[in-house]
Amino acid sequence: MEKRKRSLLWTSFTDMGSGKAKCGLCGQVMSFLGGATSNLRRHLKFKHPGSQLSRQDIPPEINREELIDISALRNSQDSSSSVPPCPDVTPDQAPGVIPMVLRAATNQPRITNYINKPISQQRHKQLDHQLIKMIAKEYHPLSLVEDKEFKNFVYLLNPNYKLPSRKTVSSTLVPQLYLSTKEMVLNTLRSVHSVSITTDAWTSINNDSFLAVTVHFQVGCDLKSYLLDCFELTGKHTSENLAAEIIRIATEWEVVGKISVVVSDNAANIKAAIKKCHWRHIPCFAHTINLIVKAGVQEISALQIKVKQIVEFFKRRPDATAKLRALQKQSGVSELKLKQEVPTRWNSTYDMFQRMIALR
């Protein structure tokens, strides 16, 4: 019984015997010594580049269910050694048409068994964990998992991974990540002998008050820092209330007896609070410099007020800003914007004066 030829090239050629084949498109007789089909393939590529090996060209006796997309086969060859490569079929056989290959044997596993293989529960947990880490560290909204295009992107990466719902993210995965991260930080803090903390209180633009506490310590030659807490202060900012909150945080993270120094700004209430906790206090160096500079610029306060008013005028008037930009362009100079000072940052006052001099 003659061995069935599996290459799709034979849908365009007729085996004449004695190592000869006749092209069904132009009638040319060609040789294929030793069963190699490279000569026939070159003939189709250069003599009939517009030809198509469509599915209708497949002989009717071949089961169409045995056809497999070659692109899926190639993608699986790197991860599955049980699927052999098929060198007889290449993309250049029929330009513009998806090449197809036949299954080598009826008992060989289908390639779809590997592509559609469900992911393990452990792998699913790893993907969920990485997703929540990305949301937390990159400040993405929890609604990201409901975004249509993000779902399509994840599906293309792995069709078998099912994204968690927004409710699962907020009620289960985020709390799990918080607890695991907290336990990791606690274990690290238990292993150190001395730490320092920094604390700062501020009021937001919405007039809400917040307090943050950060711990710093050294492990070998590496400096480690962790934000222990950042929460809204609902009570009065008295030294007693501030001291109670700082002690609460230090107790929760088991560092009460390990604090060697506390760094804060020079506000009287926070300095008194640290003193009540019986910890050594060091004022923030940058904040101290800022106070020195603010005291020094009092001698030019009248000039400072005038420059600040000019900057505020251009900030409020888009038409004035557009005219300033047009004048700079007309003069052939670099387009620069005026800078506004921030009272808590002394270098911003310097930047404001410097930019005003450049644009005067």
C-alpha positions in Angstrom: 0.0 0.0 0.0 1.4 3.4 -1.0 2.3 5.6 1.9 0.0 8.6 2.2 1.7 11.9 1.6 1.1 14.3 4.4 2.6 17.5 2.9 0.0 20.0 1.5 2.3 20.5 -1.5 0.7 17.4 -3.0 -2.5 19.3 -3.4 -0.8 21.2 -6.2 1.4 18.4 -7.6 0.8 14.9 -9.0 3.2 12.1 -8.3 4.3 10.7 -11.7 6.5 8.0 -10.1 10.2 7.4 -10.4 10.9 10.6 -8.4 8.9 12.9 -10.8 6.1 15.2 -10.0 3.8 17.3 -12.3 2.7 20.8 -11.3 -1.1 21.1 -11.5 -0.8 24.8 -12.2 1.6 24.9 -15.2 2.1 21.3 -16.1 5.9 21.3 -15.6 7.4 18.0 -14.5 10.0 18.2 -11.8 12.1 15.8 -9.8 12.0 15.2 -6.0 14.8 12.8 -5.3 14.6 10.9 -2.0 11.1 12.2 -1.2 12.4 15.8 -0.5 9.9 18.4 -1.4 12.1 21.5 -1.3 12.4 21.6 -5.1 8.6 21.6 -5.4 8.3 24.3 -2.7 10.7 26.6 -4.5 8.8 26.1 -7.7 5.5 27.3 -6.1 7.3 30.2 -4.4 8.9 31.6 -7.5 6.7 30.4 -10.4 3.3 30.7 -8.7 3.6 33.2 -5.9 -0.1 34.0 -6.0 -1.2 30.4 -5.6 -3.2 29.4 -2.5 -3.2 26.1 -0.7 -6.7 26.5 0.7 -8.7 24.1 2.7 -10.7 23.2 -0.3 -7.6 21.8 -1.9 -7.3 19.0 0.7 -8.5 15.6 -0.6 -11.9 14.6 0.7 -10.7 11.4 2.3 -8.6 13.4 4.9 -10.5 14.1 8.2 -10.7 17.9 8.6 -10.7 17.6 12.3 -7.1 16.5 12.1 -6.1 20.0 10.8 -4.1 22.1 13.2 -3.1 25.7 12.9 0.7 25.7 12.4 1.1 29.0 14.4 -0.3 27.3 17.5 2.0 24.3 16.8 5.1 26.5 16.6 4.3 28.4 19.8 3.9 25.1 21.6 7.2 23.5 20.4 9.2 25.6 22.9 7.2 24.4 25.9 6.3 20.8 24.8 8.8 18.4 23.5 6.1 15.8 22.7 5.0 17.7 19.6 7.6 17.2 16.8 8.4 20.0 14.3 7.0 19.7 10.8 9.6 21.0 8.4 7.5 20.1 5.3 5.2 23.0 5.8 6.4 26.6 5.9 4.6 30.0 5.8 6.1 30.8 2.4 4.2 27.9 0.7 1.1 30.1 0.2 1.5 33.8 1.0 -1.5 35.3 2.7 -2.9 32.0 3.7 -2.6 30.4 7.2 -0.6 27.2 6.6 -2.1 24.0 8.0 -0.4 20.7 9.0 -1.8 17.2 9.6 -1.5 15.2 12.7 1.4 12.8 12.4 -0.5 9.9 13.9 -4.0 9.2 15.2 -2.8 8.4 18.7 -0.7 11.6 19.0 -2.1 14.2 21.5 -3.7 17.2 19.9 -1.8 20.5 20.2 -5.0 22.0 21.7 -4.5 19.7 24.7 -1.4 21.8 25.6 -2.7 25.2 24.6 -5.9 24.8 26.6 -4.4 23.1 29.6 -5.9 24.6 32.8 -3.4 26.4 35.0 -2.8 25.0 38.4 -4.2 26.5 41.6 -0.8 27.5 42.8 0.0 29.3 39.5 -3.4 31.1 39.7 -2.5 32.3 43.2 0.8 33.6 41.9 -0.9 35.6 39.2 -3.4 37.0 41.6 -0.6 38.0 44.0 1.4 39.8 41.2 -1.8 41.6 40.0 -2.5 43.0 43.5 1.2 44.0 43.9 1.0 45.9 40.6 -2.2 47.7 41.7 -0.8 48.6 45.1 2.7 49.7 44.1 1.7 51.5 40.9 -1.4 53.2 42.4 -3.9 51.6 39.9 -7.6 51.8 40.7 -9.3 48.6 41.8 -11.6 49.0 38.8 -8.7 48.0 36.6 -9.9 44.4 36.7 -13.2 45.5 35.2 -11.6 47.4 32.3 -12.5 45.8 29.0 -9.2 46.4 27.2 -7.2 45.1 30.2 -9.3 42.0 30.2 -8.6 41.5 26.5 -4.9 42.0 27.1 -4.8 39.4 29.9 -6.8 37.0 27.8 -4.3 37.2 25.0 -1.5 36.6 27.4 -3.2 33.6 29.0 -6.8 32.6 28.0 -7.0 30.2 31.0 -6.4 32.9 33.7 -9.6 34.3 35.0 -9.3 37.8 36.5 -10.7 38.3 40.0 -13.7 40.5 40.4 -13.4 44.0 41.9 -15.1 42.7 45.1 -12.7 39.9 45.4 -9.8 42.3 45.0 -11.0 44.7 47.7 -12.4 42.3 50.2 -10.0 39.3 49.9 -6.8 39.9 47.9 -5.8 43.3 49.2 -6.3 42.4 52.9 -4.3 39.2 52.3 -1.4 41.2 50.7 -1.5 43.7 53.6 -1.4 41.0 56.3 1.5 39.1 54.5 3.4 42.4 54.1 2.8 43.4 57.7 4.0 40.0 58.9 7.2 40.3 56.8 7.9 43.8 58.2 7.2 42.7 61.7 9.7 39.7 61.4 12.3 42.1 60.0 11.8 44.6 62.9 12.0 41.8 65.5 15.5 41.0 64.2 17.0 44.5 64.6 18.2 46.0 67.9 17.8 49.8 67.2 15.6 51.9 64.9 14.9 55.6 64.4 11.5 57.0 63.3 10.4 60.1 61.5 7.0 61.7 61.9 5.1 64.5 60.3 1.6 66.0 60.5 0.0 68.1 57.8 -3.3 69.4 56.6 -4.6 68.7 53.1 -6.2 71.1 50.7 -9.5 69.8 51.9 -8.6 70.8 55.4 -8.2 67.2 56.6 -5.3 66.5 59.0 -3.0 63.5 58.7 -0.1 62.0 60.7 2.6 59.7 59.2 5.2 57.6 61.0 8.1 56.0 59.2 10.8 53.6 60.7 14.4 53.5 59.5 17.1 51.0 60.4 20.2 49.4 59.0 20.7 45.8 57.9 24.4 45.2 57.2 25.3 48.0 54.8 21.7 48.6 53.6 19.4 51.3 55.0 15.8 50.1 55.2 12.7 52.3 55.6 9.0 51.3 56.1 6.0 53.5 56.4 4.3 52.1 59.6 1.1 54.2 59.5 -0.5 57.2 57.8 -3.9 58.1 59.1 -6.4 60.9 59.5 -6.1 62.9 62.7 -9.7 63.6 63.9 -8.9 65.0 67.4 -7.1 68.2 68.4 -3.3 68.4 67.6 -2.3 68.6 71.2 1.0 67.1 72.4 -1.0 64.5 74.5 -3.0 63.2 71.5 0.1 63.1 69.3 2.1 61.3 71.9 -0.7 58.7 72.3 -0.9 58.0 68.6 2.9 57.6 68.2 3.1 55.2 71.1 0.2 53.3 69.7 2.0 52.8 66.4 5.3 52.0 68.0 3.6 49.4 70.3 1.7 47.8 67.3 5.0 47.3 65.4 7.0 46.2 68.5 9.6 48.9 68.4 8.9 50.9 71.6 12.1 49.8 73.3 14.2 50.1 70.2 13.7 53.7 69.2 17.0 55.6 69.6 15.9 58.9 68.0 12.8 60.6 66.6 13.1 63.2 63.8 10.3 65.7 63.2 9.8 69.4 62.3 10.2 72.2 64.8 6.5 72.5 65.7 6.0 73.0 69.4 3.3 70.3 69.7 5.2 67.5 68.1 8.4 68.4 70.0 6.4 68.2 73.3 4.8 64.9 72.3 8.2 63.3 71.6 9.4 64.6 75.0 6.4 63.0 76.7 7.4 59.6 75.1 10.9 60.0 76.7 12.7 59.6 73.3 15.6 61.7 72.0 14.4 64.3 69.5 16.4 65.7 66.5 14.8 68.5 64.4 14.6 68.0 60.7 17.7 69.5 59.1 15.8 70.6 55.9 13.0 72.2 58.0 15.6 74.0 60.1 17.3 75.4 57.0 13.9 76.5 55.7 13.3 78.5 58.9 16.7 80.2 58.6 16.0 81.2 54.9 12.6 82.5 55.7 14.0 84.6 58.5 16.7 85.9 56.1 14.4 86.9 53.3 12.4 89.1 55.6 14.8 92.0 54.6 13.5 91.8 51.0 9.9 90.9 51.9 8.5 93.9 49.9 10.3 92.7 46.8 9.2 89.1 47.5 5.5 90.1 47.7 5.7 92.0 44.4 7.3 89.1 42.6 4.8 86.7 44.1 1.9 88.9 42.9 3.2 89.0 39.4 3.5 85.2 39.3 0.0 84.9 40.7 -1.3 87.2 38.0 0.0 85.1 35.2 -1.2 81.9 37.0 -4.8 83.3 37.1 -4.8 84.8 33.5 -4.4 82.3 30.6 -4.5 85.2 28.1 -1.5 86.8 29.8 0.3 83.6 29.8 -0.4 83.1 26.1 0.9 86.7 25.4 4.1 86.0 27.4 4.6 82.8 25.4 4.1 84.6 22.1 6.6 87.4 23.1 9.2 84.7 24.0 8.7 83.0 20.7 8.9 86.3 18.8 12.2 87.1 20.6 13.6 83.7 19.7 14.3 82.7 23.3 13.3 79.5 25.1 9.7 79.4 26.3 9.8 79.5 30.1 7.0 79.6 32.7 7.0 81.6 35.9 7.5 79.6 39.0 5.5 80.1 42.2 7.1 79.6 45.6 6.1 77.1 48.2 6.4 78.5 51.8 7.7 75.2 53.2 10.4 74.9 50.6 13.1 77.6 50.8 14.6 76.6 47.4 11.3 77.4 45.7 11.7 81.0 46.7 15.1 81.0 45.1 13.7 79.4 41.9 10.9 82.0 41.7 13.4 84.9 41.8 15.8 83.2 39.4 13.0 82.6 36.8 11.7 86.2 37.2 15.2 87.5 36.4 15.4 85.3 33.3 12.1 86.6 32.0 12.3 90.3 33.1 
